[in-house]
Amino acid sequence: MIKDQKIFITGGAGFIGSKLIESLVHDNEIVVYDNFTRDSISTKAYLSHPHLKIIEGDILDLAHLKTAMQGANLVVHAAAIAGIDATIQLPVKTMTVNMVGTHNVLQAAQELESLERLVEFSSSEVFGSKAYKVSELNTTETGAVGEARWTYAVSKLAGEHLAHAYYKQYDLPTVTLRPFNVYGPGQVGEGALSIFIRKALKDEDIFIFGDGSQIRAWCYVDDMVEGILTVLTHPNAVGESFNIGNPRAVTTIYGLAEAVCRITKSNSRIVFKEPLSADIELRVPNTQKASTLLDFNAKVDLEEGIMKTIDWIKNNEDTLPSLPEIFNK
């Protein structure tokens, strides 16, 4: 259990960051640093908690970042440009924020005398378009230069290399996580499952970009949070990268849409559209490293996770931002 720490979270207003805070805010001092491009925190019950401080800021602003981070014992770097729509529209910003921003976080953390651990978020995208039971020792790869999808993947891989470089050169206690398709209550933005549920509850057409045969392993957000809490404290985590996902919760994109329609008893049509960019045909992690070194394994199965997410969206639909136009046309 983490207690009496000062924890600095970039991107703490986002989906995973705001969920992480629920587990930490009662026993620790939390500083959220975010530009609020996405906002999952404003409706949280803990928003007025005396242990929580929210600073609006940009990770590209190194001076502000250093000031805000002062005194932190634990740093979680979750801020990034993410999502296919954002990456396609803003490829330069995607690479700048994800690479330069990560460097800024690492540089600011290096100057902290109090730092005990820094957790940096990479992405399962670093494994390329076909990734079956990939372990942390598998070669990372990307597609053609100039293809929008790989702009994001390359930027996250660069951040991961930077984190490892700071560990090796400066002995900064870094850990990198590679999340695999995290979903659940509180998700905003372009998460496929969240979008499918929101459309299904209104009996609106559900769009699948591609033929629907793409295979994914889905990780419930509570399991992701438990993974973060584990690497923040476990001595075996320092200097390592870990896949965080659920290799048992596997289905195609079409199968996911069908499951959502079945559980919600929706009359939505499933409509296939041309892919927005290069697609991921197969993505299933090998999580043996986290199991062996950290004794961590994802627990929530897909059916249970879908039902919990449906219940949350039903109760919070009015507070969710509008979906991007690409999911409505």
Steps between C-alpha positions, in 0.01 A plus 500: 500500500629846409472752785635844590655566159489804275392366162524708182285381208526650152179439307327440832172640367489225237332161514770289665654779705170606657419138583842456662436799725198325655737240647754751630341830601381403850847403627730718289553851367409503129603763248331479160673676209282510189390728215148347507490394135303210644314528827396197701564663835247784524214269600698294752374492858851570630540826303485719812715268712752698710785269389445584132660793318429560132740706291408590143817474298672367190783246512673703225543781756810372678532786749139467615532122511807518726329736739185289517696178560702627796504266797346201321596152619316313225440618143251346257536630145172428322466821293509449122324570174310180425220371281485440127299814426742727689805333351374533143407866543801603710802283413757770582339579834472128575872443456602823673286449809578131535875526445601846623240491776630168628856632492386800704337278761814288530724806521285660769489173695878464481537820701280374784686393813186336633420272202448130576333379177388630159248304296480587129222387269605355167250315279425158355521677162879454514449136399369587155203366307533129585578425862398161640606414855776759473734527796712793610798336330332492160638738240298818472401610151295753308364542150579734214642846565229763455212269592302680772456199727871452543557864586348424838678165536842649423445786743410260782792273422735799509364590843561146619860508378547833677374359828740207475784733404442713810506185712824374347685833481371679810366213712154658493258239644274469194246236401319479167152356450353386169120504544294271276155640409388634836126563541243553771297755698622857460642462150466802274640552152534232236490171691326245277301333775377828646392619155323172421307513827396863461371431148330174599310661787347741248440233232729698267719347230828363632789563262786256463797628303626202302342156470464437874739204506763695695581316822562674833556408863299734725621616842252634757611828656505364857760246390703777335492705821609199705792457260604863552477471878713186485784651297500814716619293796640164391882485511515275191334765284780758477667523161250264335217512246179308563204402286178577689206323343270200520596224255184306591258782406538463122248563222474655156375856459185358339459255788531788744231701322272194494555439871410860582182478291405171663555617858323834446223338293569767238350528153811674367630400158868414470632693199841442344708791371839548341788506752604846615868404481723194513326255731611252763404150392597318818600614848519259793763537771717252682486618863724235654767754596261698720369175647847367579678815618207685658244228574253710301225358278187663356183360658185650344356301210356671194130430560519635855695806385253578222204482739668731754582746223143494367363574847735796542420649158126465563540705817737761356398545135401863553848591626696344212645714220366465147658232287732616219318541170678201343294271724169662408514550122 
